[in-house]
Amino acid sequence: MSGEYDLDAGPDPARFAAGAAEPDIDEATDDPVYAVGVGPGNTEYLTPRGERAIREADVVIGFTTVVEFVEDETDADLLTCGYKDEAEALEEFGERVAAGESGTAVAMGDPNHSGYQFVGKVQDTVERHDTEIPVRIVPGISSLQMAASRARTPMEDTEFVTLHKSGDLESDMDRLAAAVDDRHLLVLPRPYDRMPGDIADFLLEHGADPDLEALVLEKLTHDDEQIHRFTLAELAEHAGGSGKEDTPFSDLVVLAVRQPISVG
């Protein structure tokens, strides 16, 4: 994968990132670029290994809102970007690591839960500049793990789906519809066209019990963390729209839909 891509036509950079297992580590020659999950935003949940990769880097790249969480952890040059200037920032990052600088890319939470599109873009850029530099993922604490703890939805009994990505979501929504009858759901919504209210409305249209407990867990681990509690039917009242003004929730949310549990 190189050059421009259209997520609706392919290739999806997430598939590129998942195309092959990471190469074996050679301690003598391995000098990788790291893709670090920084956790849900509170630096107490940044792992020591992730912190070291950020601290020891010469250059750190990531979306502005992510880099802001870790900027005090490093003296590295910070390449911040949004979607519009992402390609330009990645190109500079690739050039610098190919020239010998150590590089770390940062993403919210854990890239293995949500973030493979960014990992794929980083890996593609690095490989185009130097095919000998591996990209290694350093997992983080995901907001999904925090949500599972707060909502008491053990992962082995839960269907997890991330909608927080570009491209078509039909297959992901179908997974939720298929699972809602007998498993808990943990969902990362997509701002702002597939927010918690929209997901609840979709599930009701596909036969979900309107009395299921639905928790919208917002800004987990932050000082202004909130947990909003609804029935699925109540949450569906917030469906509709595709802009920030059309939802009462921020873009830092996880939706948990709980199956009833019999105790005793």
N, C-alpha and C positions, 0 to 999 in steps of 0.2 A: 504494500500500500504506500503510495507516495503521491504528492501533489494534491490537487483539490479533490474533495469527495462530497457526495450528496447522500445524506443519511437515509433518504427515502429510496435512493437508487443503489446505494452501496458503493464501496465497501464500508461497513461500519467499523470504526477504529477499535471498538470493544472486541470484535471478532479477531482483529489483527493482534491485539494484545494477548488473546487467549489461544492463538494459533499453535503455540508450541510451549512445552514446559521450559522453565528457566534452565540454563546450562549449569553444570556442576560448578561448585565454588573451588577455585584454585587460589589458595591463600597467597601464593608467591606472585601471581600475576593479576589477580582479580582487582580491578579498579572501577567499580560500576557506578552508574547513575542510580540513585535511589528514588523510588516513588513511595513517599511516606504518607500514611494515614495519620492525620494530626489529632484525631479524636473528635468529640462532639462540640468542642469550642473552649471548654475549660481546660487550661493547660495541666491541671492535676491529672487529667486522663490522657496526656501525651506520654507514650511509653518511653522508657529510658533509651531504647535502641533508636526510636524515631528521633528523639531529641538529639542524640549524638550525630545522626546523619545530617540533621539540619545545622547543628552547631559547627561541624567540621567542613561544611561545604564552602566553596568559593562563591558559588552562585546558586540562588534558590528561585524557582519559578512556581507560580500558582496564581489562581484567581485572587484578585485583590482582597476579597473578604476572607479568604483562607490565610493568605500571607500575614494579614493583620493579627491573626491569633498567635503567630509564632515569631514575629519580627524581633521581639526582645530576647529570643533564644539564640541569636546568631549575629555575627558581624559580616555575614555574606552580603554580596550585592543582591538586591531583591528585584526580580523581574516580575512585576505584577501585570495582570491583563484581565480583560473581559472577553466575551465571545467575539467582539468586533476586531480586537487587536491580538487575539490569541496566536494566530499564525505567525505574525511578526515577532512576538516575544519568544515563541518556540524556536524560530529560526536563529535568533541571537543565542539562545540557550544551547542549541546544537553546535553552533560554531565555536562557542567558548569551551564546551567540554571536549570537543574534538581537538582543540588547541592545548589541552592538558589541564584545564581547570576541573576541580571536582564539583559535581552538580547534584542537586536534590530537587525533585518536584514534590509539591505538597498538595494534598487533597483532603477534603473534610472526611471525618470518620475513618472508615477502612475501605480502601479501594476495592477490596474483594466483595464488599456488599453493594457498593454503588460508586463508580468512578472509573470503570475500565475504559470508557471512551477517552478520558483524559490520559490514562496510562498508555493507551494505544497511540495517541497523538505524540506523546513524549517519546515512546519507543521508535516510532516511525522516523521522527526527526533525528534522533540520536543515530540510528542505523544508517540514515542517508549520509550523515557526515563521517561516521566511523563505524564500520560493521563489527569491529572488535570490542566495542564497549557494550557490556551487558547492562540491561535495566533490571533491577531487583526491587521487588515490592517489600516494604516494611509494613506489616499490618498494623492497624490502629484499633482503638475502641470505637465501635460504631454507635450512632444514636439508636440504631435498632437494638443493640444489646442493652442499652440503657432503657429503652422502651419496654423490652421484654421483662426486665427486672421490675420496672414501675407497674406494669400492667399484669405481672405474674402470668405471662404466657410463655411457658418453657418452649425453647426452639424445636425440640423433638416433636412437639404437638402442634406446631405452627407452620402455616404457609407464608413464606416471605416473598414479597414481590417489590422490586423497585420500579417506580414510574419516573424517577428523577433522572431522565435521560432524553436525548433528542431522538426523533424518529417515531415510527409507528408503535402503538401500544396495544394493538388488538390482542395479540397472543398473551400478553401479560394480564390484561383484564379478563380474558377467558380463564386463565389459571385461578384468579380470585373467585370467579363465579363458580368454578368446579369445586373449590375447596370450602366455600363458606358454610356448607351444610354440616360439616363434621370436624373442621379444624379451626383453631384460632387464626386470625390474619394479622400480619404486620406489614404495613405498606408505607413506602416512602412516596408521598404524592409529588406531582410535578407542578411547580408554580408556572402560571396560575390557572392553567386550563384543565388540570385534573387534580383538584384539591379534595380534602376530605368529604365535603358535602357532595361533590360530583361522584366520588367513589361509592358513597352510601346510596345515592340515588340509583346508580348502576346495579349495585347488589340487590336492591329491592326489586328492580325491574326483572332480575333473573331469579326471583323466588326466595330471597333471603328472608328470614324471620325479622319483622320490623322491630321486635322487642329485644334483639341482640344488643348487648352492651358495647358501646363504641366510645373509645377514649382518643381524644386528640391531644397528643403529648407535644408540647410546644417549648422550644428553646431549652432542651434538656441539658442539665448541668450548668446552665447560665444563671446569673443572679435573678433574672426575671422568668425563670422556668414556671410554666403553668400546665395543669392537666385539666382539660375540659371533658366532662362526662355527659354522654347522651345515650338514648336508645338510637338504633340505626335510623328509625323513622324521624326522630327529632333532628339528627344530623343532616339528613337528606333535605331538610328545609333550607339549608345553606348552599344548595346546588345552583349552578348556573353562572354564566359569565366566564371571562378569560383574563381579567385584569386584577391587579392588586386590590382595587377598590371593591371588587365583587365578592370578597371573602373576608370573614372576620379573623382569619388565621394568617400568621406570617409564613414565610417560605421555609422556616426551620421547624417542621412538624413531622411527626410520625403518627399514622393512624393505626390503632389496635382495635380489632373486633374480636370480642371474647365469646367463646362457646360457654354455655352454662355448665358448671361443675357441681356434681353431687358429692357432698362430703359426708362420710359416715355410712 
